[in-house]
Amino acid sequence: MGLDFLVFTGGIGEHDAEVRAEICDGLSWLGINLDLAENQLSKGTISHSTSGCLVRVRHSQEDAQIAAHTWKLAASRISSIDSTDNGDGH
């Protein structure tokens, strides 16, 4: 039993090295071993070369995802309104 790959992303996952270290310490039974210097850099691979699991920090682009979902929802609502409009304003 083990873990092949662990990714930290989103606000805390991307920006809080202490939280990442605590989480990985709690998962050490899975063979996770962080490179503490790389963890402080908060980018790319942060696992030590002796780790049994690859650990990475990945930028999530949450703003772009929110914008894309909002655009899709707004477009579907406009399409729905257009399809029910019979031209008399009702």
N, C-alpha and C positions, 0 to 999 in steps of 0.2 A: 504494500500500500504506500502511496506517495503522491506527490504533486509535481507536475512537469514544469508549470509556468504560473507565476503570480504577477499580476499587473496592478499597480496603484494608479488611480486616475481621479479626476474631479478635484474640487477644492482642497480638501484635507489630504487626499492621496497624493496630489501633486506637490503640495507646499509644506507638509509637516513631517520632517525627517524623524522627529521624536516619536510620533505616532506610528510611522512605518516601522521603526526599530522595535517598538513595544509589540506590535502585531507579529512581526517576524520572530521575535524572541519567544512568543507564545506558540508559534508554529515550528519551533526548532525540532520537534519530534518528527517533522516531515523532511528533515535534512536541510532546512533553509539556514543559510549562513550569509549575513549581510557584509558587504564591504562598507565599513562605517564612513570612510572618506567619500566614497561615491554616493552613499545615501545622503550626505550633506549637500551634494551638488544638485539633487532633485531632478535628475534627467538621465535617460538611458538606462543601462543595466546597472543595478545597485547591489546585485548579489556578488559574493566573493567567489573566486575561481574554484574554491573547494566546496561550494554549495551544491547540494543534491538537486536544487531547483533553481531555475532561472527566475530572477526577480527584476522587474523593470518599472520605471515611472513613465507614464505616457500622457501627453497633453490631450485633453478630452474635447476641446472645441465646443464646450457646452452652449455658448452663445449662438454659434452657427446652427446647432441642432434645434435650439428653441426657435430661432427664426424660421428654419425650414418647416417645422411642425406648425407654427403659427400661420405661415403663408399657405400651407396645404389646407388647414382648417378654414381660413378666410376664403380661399378660392372655392372650396366646396359649399360654403354658405352662400356665396354670391351666385354660384351656379344653381343652387336650390331655389333662390329667390327669383332668378331669371326664368326658370322653368315653370314657375307658378304664376308669373305675371301675364295677365291676358290682355294687357295694353290699355286697360281703362283705369290704371292706378290702384287697383285693389288686388 
